[in-house]
Amino acid sequence: MQSYWLDGFVQFALLPDTDIQAVQSILDAQKVCSLVTCDYLLYGYVKKSDIRWSAEIKLFNAHTKKHDAVFFASDDSEHYERFCETAARNIAE
């Protein structure tokens, strides 16, 4: 499954179902970028507790081997749609 943004200038793709484990560190991000030959990797977590949603998404740059940005979002557990909109807006800006 692939989707495109900005007339194909930016391409997002799901990682294939292989032996790649969940990316949890900058070393994991480097390994994935090397395996699938990508320039950037978005990874992180989304958590839901009894009272809130929270997310931390990192943008890893394979060329500099550093995070270009870290995005945060949170909202109360009854506002999932608003939480998703906030997270997406934080990444898009």
N, C-alpha and C positions, 0 to 999 in steps of 0.2 A: 504494500500500500504506500503510495506516495502522494503528496500534495505539493503544489507549487505556489510561490508567493512572488510578487513583483515580476510577473511575466517570465518566470523561470530563472531569474537572477539568483533567487534564494530557493533552495530545494530542501524539503524535509522528508526524511524517510525513516520508517521504523527499522530497528535492527533486526536482522534475520534470526530465526530460532536456531541458534547454534549453542556452542559451549560458553558463550559470553554470559557472565554472571552480572547481577545488578552492579552498576557503577556506584562506588561508595567513596572513592578517593581520587585525588589528582593522578595517582599512578594508574588506577583503573581507567581513567579517562584517556590517558596517553596510550594505553594498550588497545582500547577500543578504536581510537582514531587510527592507529597503526594497522589494525586488523581489517577495518572496513574502508580505509583510505578516505578519511574525511578531514576537512579543515577545522570544523567546529563541532562541538558536542554539547547539547543541552541535557543536563541530568540533575537529579535531586530527589526530593520526596514530597509527598502530600500526606498529611496525617489528619485523622478525624478522631476527636475525643468526644466525651459526652457533652461538652460545652462549646467546642469550636473546631473549625477547620484551620490548618496551617500548612504553608508550603515554603520550601526553600529550593530554588532552581538556579543552577550555576551554568554559565556559558564558558566552556573551556576552549581555548585557542590552541590548536595542535602545533602551530608554528612557533609561538612564544613559550609554549608549555606552561601557561598561566591562565587563570580565570580572567576573562575580560569584564565580567559582571556577575553579580549575585543578586537574585530577585527574591523578594519576600512578599507574602500575602497571608492574611488571616481574617477570619470572620466568625461570627457565632454559628453554631451547628445548624441552625434553622435557615441560614441564608447561603445555601450552596451555590445558587446561580450568581449571586452578587460576589461571592468568593472567587468563582471562576473568572468572572468579568474583571475583577481587580487584578488577579494574577496575570491574565492575558494582557491587560493594559500596562502593567508594570514591565512586562517583557517587551512589548511593542515600543514603548517609549525609549 
